[in-house]
Amino acid sequence: MSSPTSHVSPTPELSIPPRAPDPLSTGIKSLLDPTVKQTTEKLLQVHQSQQALSQELDRLITPTLQTIQLRVNKLYVQLSKQRLPH
């Protein structure tokens, strides 16, 4: 008699989940990436331009707003005097 052959399948290798990338390593690689560096420099330039524009707008608008406020205050005082009985 022949011995029965066992048809046991070999144990499959346990799949090792891929290792999560090291955030520090990824961050450093990103900083050294020339496209990231260029984008960062461009964003900095845009930010600085926006700040300069904001300062210029403040410089131009503030005196006008102050003038308007003074006129409104004067008109309010005049109207208040007209409404008060003498």
C-alpha positions in Angstrom: 0.0 0.0 0.0 1.2 3.4 -0.7 1.0 6.0 1.9 -1.5 8.8 1.3 0.2 11.9 0.2 -0.8 14.9 2.2 -1.8 17.9 0.3 -1.1 20.4 2.9 -0.4 23.8 1.4 2.6 25.6 2.7 2.0 28.3 5.2 1.7 31.6 3.4 4.3 34.1 4.5 2.8 36.7 6.7 2.6 39.9 4.8 4.5 42.7 6.5 2.5 45.9 6.3 4.6 48.7 4.6 6.3 50.9 7.1 4.9 54.3 7.5 7.4 56.9 6.2 9.4 58.8 8.8 7.8 62.2 9.0 11.1 63.9 9.8 12.8 62.3 6.9 9.9 63.1 4.6 9.9 66.7 5.8 13.7 67.2 5.3 13.4 65.7 1.8 10.5 68.1 1.0 12.5 71.1 2.2 15.5 70.0 0.0 13.2 69.5 -3.0 14.0 72.4 -5.4 10.3 72.8 -6.5 9.2 73.1 -2.9 12.0 75.6 -2.2 10.9 77.7 -5.3 7.3 77.6 -4.3 8.1 78.6 -0.7 10.2 81.6 -2.0 7.4 82.6 -4.4 4.8 82.4 -1.5 7.1 84.5 0.7 7.4 87.1 -2.1 3.6 87.2 -2.5 3.2 87.6 1.3 5.7 90.4 1.4 3.9 92.1 -1.5 0.6 91.8 0.2 2.0 93.3 3.4 3.4 96.3 1.4 0.1 96.7 -0.4 -1.8 96.7 2.9 0.5 99.3 4.4 0.2 101.5 1.3 -3.6 101.2 1.4 -3.6 102.2 5.1 -1.4 105.2 4.3 -3.8 106.3 1.5 -7.1 105.5 3.2 -6.5 106.6 6.8 -6.4 110.4 6.1 -9.5 110.1 3.9 -11.4 108.2 6.6 -10.3 110.7 9.3 -11.6 113.6 7.1 -14.9 111.9 6.6 -15.2 111.2 10.3 -14.5 114.9 11.1 -17.2 116.0 8.6 -19.7 113.6 10.0 -19.0 114.8 13.5 -19.4 118.4 12.5 -22.7 117.7 10.8 -23.9 115.8 13.8 -23.1 118.7 16.1 -24.8 121.2 13.7 -27.9 119.0 13.5 -28.0 118.6 17.2 -27.9 122.3 17.8 -30.7 122.9 15.3 -32.9 120.4 17.1 -32.3 121.7 20.6 -34.7 124.5 21.6 -32.9 127.8 22.3 
